[in-house]
Amino acid sequence: MVMVAAVVAGGPWERPVQIPVTGGERLSATLTTPDGGGPHPLAVIIGGFGPQGRDGGDDLYRRLAADLAARGVAALRYDKRGIGESPGPPLAWLNGELLAADAQAAARAGAALPEADAGRVVLVGHSQGGVLSLRAGRRAPVAGVATLAAPGRPLGELPRVGGSVPLWVNAIAGRVGGRATLARDPRADARALRTPLVIIHGDRDGVVAPENLRDLAGARRDGRHPTRAVVLRGVGHQFRSGADEPLPEQLVDTVAAFATRPERP
């Protein structure tokens, strides 16, 4: 495959990347890097619940990648299996077991990129992607994990996901996949995670209530591993009201600083 790099307005560069995953497939991804020499700290962005591509709803992940690159941090984001340019069953996004394995594979692929500083790779998971990042971060070669608006309890217990949703997730993903998606407790993974953790949440999140930040932070109270909780004022689940609105500087600055020095969240 011919790799063609393209400059993004403002300085960062983008190029396509292929991420090898189980089953012999390769997820289609985009690497965004700062202008100038590397290697750079790398944020591997893990998307939230649903059939989302690498850019996310309202271009959230694309915008985050560009803003991080403007601060000297590279970013890798990818299409889920069966979504966008990634091959696979169109409903693979319902299988939490598979999603967590793919997040782990993305971290490994990112750490091997010549543009990345392998010692400064962090997973940055939004919403369900935060749950997947906590799980994948336990085994992936990462220096830390940052969660953005992540649930602090099983997805099946959240008001916006409960009701009939577990029935069709289990029907499509099967018992193992459904349990990995809806019943996995992110507090257990946060407790077992051996790397630094940054938990970021908006105080107006109507999808995953802000109390979930306290659930995750509470799971880390043993103090064995560094943890930082950050509440952003006046923002909801997507951290902005529309694609034309910039991301909060505090959000991007916090993630960029963490990727640059993950040992000091």
Secondary structure, DSSP 8 states (H G I E B T S, - for coil): -----EE-TTS-EEEEEEEE-GGG-EEEEEEEE-SSS--EEEEEEE--SSS--TT-GGGHHHHHHHHHHTTT-EEEEE--TTSTT--S-TTGGG-HHHHHHHHHHHHHHHHTSTTEEEEEEEEEEETHHHHHHHHHTTTSS-SEEEEES--SS-GGGSTTT-TTHHHHHHHHHHHHHHHHHHT--HHHHHHH--S-EEEEEETT-SSS-THHHHHHHHHTTT-SS-EEEEEETT--TTSSSSTTS---HHHHHHHHHHHHSTT--
